[in-house]
Amino acid sequence: QVHLVQSTGGPVQAGESMKLSCRATGYGNKFYCMAWFRQAEGKEREVVATIDTDGKIYYVDSVKGRFTVSRDNAKNTLYLQMNNLKPEDTAMYYCAAGGRCSWLPADYAYWGQGTQVTVSS
């Protein structure tokens, strides 16, 4: 059974940094696509970044230049380095994995438990 296990988050002040991780267990083969999504209060879930097995990356416009997504294929681990955090980044962050990189949550079959990131205003 596949599990995506995420690191913990928590509160952080605006301008500070935080790094999230997500490790896939119970699956012998690497996923083609791993991604980060986030969902803020009263908002729909939105993609933050996607990365395929070859390292091709896409970011949502609001995080370009501030966030960096990476993956360690040998460890089936996904990372999200978040720099210069803003109050608008406050959300529950979810790791996702699937066979296709897209901005649609429905394209990802496996999900982490979520990590709350709260950026003070």
C-alpha positions as CSV (number, residue, x, y, z in Angstrom):
1,Q,0.0,0.0,0.0
2,V,1.3,3.4,-1.0
3,H,1.7,6.1,1.6
4,L,3.0,9.6,1.2
5,V,4.4,10.8,4.5
6,Q,4.9,14.5,4.9
7,S,7.0,16.5,7.4
8,T,5.5,18.8,9.9
9,G,5.0,22.5,9.4
10,G,3.7,25.1,11.7
11,P,3.7,28.9,12.2
12,V,6.3,31.1,10.6
13,Q,6.8,34.8,10.3
14,A,6.6,36.6,6.9
15,G,9.9,36.7,5.2
16,E,11.1,33.5,6.8
17,S,11.7,30.1,5.2
18,M,10.5,26.6,5.6
19,K,11.3,23.3,4.0
20,L,8.7,20.5,3.5
21,S,9.4,16.9,2.6
22,C,7.3,14.0,1.4
23,R,8.4,10.4,1.2
24,A,6.5,7.7,-0.7
25,T,6.6,4.3,0.9
26,G,5.2,0.9,-0.1
27,Y,5.9,1.4,-3.8
28,G,8.8,-0.1,-5.6
29,N,8.8,2.0,-8.6
30,K,9.2,5.8,-8.9
31,F,6.3,7.9,-9.7
32,Y,6.4,9.8,-13.0
33,C,5.1,12.9,-11.4
34,M,5.2,14.3,-7.9
35,A,3.6,17.6,-6.9
36,W,2.7,20.0,-4.2
37,F,-0.8,21.4,-3.8
38,R,-2.1,23.8,-1.2
39,Q,-5.6,24.7,0.0
40,A,-6.2,27.9,1.9
41,E,-9.3,28.6,4.0
42,G,-12.3,29.1,1.8
43,K,-10.4,28.4,-1.4
44,E,-10.1,25.6,-3.8
45,R,-7.0,23.3,-3.8
46,E,-4.4,24.7,-6.2
47,V,-1.2,23.4,-7.6
48,V,2.1,24.9,-6.2
49,A,4.7,22.9,-8.2
50,T,5.1,19.8,-10.1
51,I,8.2,17.8,-11.0
52,D,8.6,14.7,-13.2
53,T,11.2,11.9,-13.0
54,D,13.5,13.8,-15.3
55,G,13.4,17.0,-13.3
56,K,11.0,19.0,-15.4
57,I,9.4,21.6,-13.2
58,Y,6.4,23.9,-13.2
59,Y,5.5,26.5,-10.6
60,V,2.4,28.5,-10.0
61,D,3.1,32.1,-10.7
62,S,2.6,33.2,-7.2
63,V,5.6,31.2,-5.9
64,K,8.1,31.6,-8.8
65,G,11.4,32.9,-7.5
66,R,10.6,32.0,-3.9
67,F,9.8,28.3,-3.8
68,T,12.0,25.4,-5.1
69,V,10.7,21.9,-5.7
70,S,13.1,19.0,-5.9
71,R,13.0,15.2,-5.7
72,D,15.3,12.4,-4.8
73,N,14.2,9.5,-7.0
74,A,16.3,6.9,-5.2
75,K,14.5,7.8,-2.0
76,N,11.1,8.5,-3.5
77,T,11.2,11.8,-1.6
78,L,9.8,15.1,-2.7
79,Y,10.9,18.5,-1.2
80,L,9.6,22.0,-1.2
81,Q,11.9,24.8,-0.1
82,M,9.8,27.9,0.6
83,N,11.6,31.2,1.0
84,N,10.4,34.7,1.7
85,L,7.1,33.3,2.9
86,K,4.1,35.6,2.7
87,P,0.7,35.6,4.6
88,E,-0.9,34.6,1.3
89,D,1.1,31.3,1.4
90,T,-0.9,30.2,4.5
91,A,-2.6,27.0,3.6
92,M,-2.6,23.2,4.1
93,Y,0.1,21.8,1.8
94,Y,-0.4,18.4,0.3
95,C,2.1,16.1,-1.4
96,A,0.7,14.2,-4.4
97,A,2.0,11.5,-6.7
98,G,0.7,10.1,-10.0
99,G,1.4,9.2,-13.6
100,R,0.8,12.6,-15.1
101,C,2.0,16.0,-14.3
102,S,-0.8,18.5,-14.3
103,W,-2.5,21.3,-12.3
104,L,-5.5,19.2,-11.6
105,P,-5.9,17.3,-8.3
106,A,-7.8,14.6,-10.0
107,D,-4.8,13.5,-11.9
108,Y,-3.0,12.4,-8.8
109,A,-3.8,9.0,-7.3
110,Y,-1.9,9.3,-4.0
111,W,-1.8,12.1,-1.4
112,G,0.0,12.9,1.7
113,Q,-1.7,13.7,5.0
114,G,-1.2,17.5,4.7
115,T,1.0,20.0,6.4
116,Q,-0.3,23.2,7.8
117,V,1.8,26.2,7.1
118,T,0.7,29.5,8.7
119,V,2.5,32.7,7.9
120,S,2.0,35.6,10.2
121,S,0.8,38.9,8.9
